[in-house]
Each structure stands twice: as C-alpha cells, then as structure tokens.
Amino acid sequence: MTAGVTEGVQIGELAKATGASVRSLRHYEQAGLIVSDRAANGYRRYAEGAVARVRNIRRLLGAGLTLDDVQVFLPCLDGDVLAGPPGEKALRVARERLAVLEQRIAAQTDARDRLAAVHALMAKGHSKPAVQRQLGMTYRTVKALADAANPEEVFRGQWQNRPSVLDEHK
C-alpha cells in the first residue's frame, strides 16, 4: 500500500469495517503493516484497499502469528492472502509459530495435571507434606496448587519480576 492517499477512509471507519480497534490500527501502522496520510484537519486517511489488508492482518494474527510474523506476508496482504500456495518463508514462520504454541500447550497441560494431582490427593485426605513427598514437589508448590482453583491462579501475581517456566513460551 502506498502513501499519497487523497480519498479513502478515516481510522474510525476502517476500524468499523474491519472489526479492529483504533488502537490496533495505530499499532499496525507503527509496525509498518499499513500506511496512512494526514488530511488537512490532521486526521489519518487510509486507502480503500486498507480494509482488505487489515482483514488479512487480523486473519493471520487470529491464526496465532505475531506482527513480526505477518511482515513475511506483506507482498500479499492486499489480496486474498490464502488464495495462493504458501511460500517457503511463510511455511517456516508457520512451523515456528506452531512449535511455540505446542510448547505453551504442553506447559499449560503440565500445570493442569499437577494441579489435578494435588487436588485429587488432598480430596483423599492426604496432608500437604504427604502430597509433597508423593509427588516430589516442594511444600511451597504443593501449597500454591492446593490453594488454587485453576492453573491461572497458580501463576497470578506469583511471577512478578521473576522468571517463569512459561516465559520462554511468550
């Protein structure tokens, strides 16, 4: 998409047409995925083709890609991004993103399984020290899991300014 937009849509119109928030559109522009000009009144103006481009960006983000990943697709964002056969770069990005998603799923599944194991033993009347010994966990971990109703509660606030096993999967 080129600059030099004389007609087109304002940012609010583009947001409404694509389902993207105004903030997201500004973010896409900052990332170099879309381009706008300024009207005489200072408002952003986007070319009519920006609607298809933003929809494609959102489709790729919805598939789990990041904005950096979407950069690979810049040459085909104005058309039907899914119409042609994928290029080697696109396949590489998709494989890398899939690997990250699988790692995140594995980490969440592990957290869920540990939580379930602690709750199952506690429901059978085992003490926290007994659960600790049986599962080979620290007492602090057993206590955190026993007090949590779901895996998200285990990580909420606990990892502020400290590394987490999930950090590598962000």
N, C-alpha and C positions, 0 to 999 in steps of 0.2 A: 504494500500500500504506500503510495507516495504522498508527500506533503503537497500543499497548494490546493487545499480544499476550499472552494468558493461556495458551494452549496453542500448540503449534507444534513446531518443530524446533530443535535446538541447532546451532551453527555447524558442528560436525563432521558431523552428519547431513546438513545442507544441502550441505556440500562433497561428501560421498559421493554424494548423489542427483543432483548436477549436474555432477560432474567438475571443479569449480572448487576451487582450493586455499583453505585457510582464510585465507591472506594476501590472496588476490584478493577474497574475500568482505568482508574488513575494508576493503579498498581501495574496493570498490563502495559500501560503506556510507558511507565518508568522502566519496565523490563525490556522495552523496545519491541513489544509484540504488536502494538497498534500505534498509529500516528494521528495527531490532530493538528489543526491550525487554530489560531485565535481569530475570532470575529472582531469587528470594530469595537464591540462592547466588552471584549475580553473573554467571552465565553469560548469554551472548546467547541470545535466543529469537526465532525468525523465524516469521511466519505460514506456514501450509501453502502459500499462493499464492506464496511466495518461490521455490519450486522452478521454477515456470514463468517467473517474472521473471528469475531468474539464467540459466536456459537461453536465454532471448531475448537477454539481455545478451551472453552468450558467443557466440551465433549472429551478432549484429551485430559484435562485436569480431573474430570469425573472418572476417567479410566485409571486414575492413580498416578499419572505423570506429574512432575513438578514443572514450574515455569521454566526452569533451566532445560528440562527435557523437551518442552514444547518448542524451544528455539530450533531444534533439529527439523521441525516441521514447517518453519517459516515459508519456504517456497510454495507450499501447497495449502496454506491456511485460508486463502481467498476462494478456493473452490471446494469440492467435495473431498475432504481430507481422507475419507475411507474408500474412495472410488478406485484408485489405482493400486497396483501391487506395492507393498511396503519396500522401502529401500533398505540397504544394509545398515545404515545409521539408525533408522527407525527401529529395526529389529533388535539391534544392540541395546538401544535405550529401553525398549520394552522388556527385554530379558533382564537387564539390570534392575529395572523397577520391580519386576515380578520377584526377583530374588530378595529385594528389600522387604516387599510385602510378605513373602513367605517367612522371613526371619521375624518380622513383627508378629505374625500369626503364631509362630512357634513360641515366642516369648510370652504372649498373652495366654496361650494354651497351657504352658508350663505354670504360669501364675494361677490360672483357674484350677489346675489339677492339684497344686499344692494347697490352695485354699480349701478345695473339696476334701482332701485327705485330712487336713487338720480338723475341719468341721465334723467329718464322719467319726473320727476318733474321739473328739470331745463329746459328741452326741452319745457315744457308747459309754461315757463316764470316765474316760481316761483323763488324767491330770495333765497340765501343760508340761511339767517335767517328763512325764511318761511319753507324751507325744514327741517332745524334743528328742528323747533317746531313740524312739522307734523310727522316726523319720530322718534323723541325723541333721536336724536344724538347730540353730541357736535358739535360746529361750526367747530372745527379743523377736525373732522371726515368727516363732510359734504364737507369741502373744499378739503380734500385729495381725497375723492371719486369723487367729481366734476371735479377735475383736472386730474384724472386717466382715461386712455382709456380702461384699463382692470384690473382685480383683481391683477395681478402680480405687476403692477405699484404701487398699494396701499402699498405693503409690501417692495418694493425695497429700501434698504438703511435706511428705517424708524426705523427698529428694531435693529440696531447695538448696541450691549452691553445692550440691554433692552429686557425683556421678551416679548414674543408674544403669542397670543392666539393659534398660530399654533405650538409653541414649544413642547407642550405635545404630538403632533402627529408626531414628527420627528422619 
